[in-house]
């Protein structure tokens, strides 16, 4: 087994310390930082994401795999910066106004990072205007809103409306998710993407980049 | 207090009704119960606000509900961590709660789940200290007053009573946080298993003390260890560390004739369900529809091995009367079959209007308050 495959496998098993060590070793052996990222870390997260979508693994496995990815990515960061590496896209994520429950939001963040996105994490209880100003400031292609509660899901429409008012609606895709959200709700408020799990959300975000470019 | 709704008529005692309904025997009507409300409902629903109804107990009396009671021991931290406000902003409070979690919550008190920032237990050394100080098996607070229990719950009573058997993994998650539990299972599986074992031993101590003296009708527990995407615990750990403890408790319960055991677990419980059933947990409560499936689907799949309490889709209650009626009709076969007690799937949220809630209650009585 090659070192990149080994990194991917260890990441899938959540072995953060070993991932970190092997990433350093791969760099020492002359493997480029971008190759380690793409074929080791992101490849491993891809497999975890796919398994998560198929209910072959669950949230705990995603969390430990994402931790391993982050530990590995920390080692790579300075090398990626030196090489002029560019992320696949930018997304800002947050829970909507009134909602403090951030597990879903954090999972989407991890999965987006696992797809090579640069993620601006706006945290919890985020007003609609804050999503819009962050998206404009960082040139985000994706705005991802999370809500756990039936009483806060309405705030997602405010994000869509604020995007229209500010003139950035055609430059971003708005992704919505959370326990009470479904496709019908997504359509009813004029958002672009709803998926039932974080891994599918990241896949759809990648697809959305293509449509924005075209 | 003037009651908003009177007790449903019946020809069986509440105890016989509950037991018959849960054992697929003939019953005169469904048990009339609900799981409760968000705190906002007590302010926004006029019939609560105008009548001074401020909590679940008062609401149960107000509507003449008949939820079965459960009693149990002290299986958790004693003493708990001291509640303390650590910092405040204009709209948020950061505090440490009795489980030692540092949480962020809104200051205006609106209903939401707080955001957990940090746990007080992260390493085996942290756990060792907490276990030594707060989980003493011989702590007097853990010793049941058997005399009081037998006096309150005589064998010939006419109402059902359950014994609470706590939580094997949900409270562990409360102590560690979801992320903390996931990392700890990966990094310190022995520590997490010891946490589960500690709680199991405390439950066993209580059961050994009370089961020979009090005749219980059912057992109840709490886990909340699933979300809409399935389990919040590693399946391997659940099967190898949690299930064996469930089995130990299940054996004790069965040896005293307790053959109904529900656990409170929201989310998509389907991956855990075969293991629940294998361990003796045979009833889901307050079964949540949106993150899982229509209750008829699971009852169809598992037959009379499984029971469900709850399972009335709150989203239909939000939608309005037509949706409520349609959903009520969809559960007729499973209510009639037995093994299913319908009520709102979790606490009723404030975006169900007061009018729709009363419509739901009255329709439930009309359709399932039969006396045959």
Interface residues (C-beta under 8 A of the other chain):
Chain A: X14 X52 X55 X58 X59 X60 X61 X63 X64 X67 X98 X99 X100 X101 X102 X103 X124 X125 X148 X149 X150 X151 X152 X179 X180 X196 X197 X198
Chain B: X38 X40 X91 X92 X104 X105 X106 X110 X111 X112 X113 X114 X115 X178 X179 X181 X182 X183 X185 X186 X227 X228 X229 X230 X231 X232 X233 X234 X235 X271 X290 X291 X314 X315 X318 X349 X350 X351
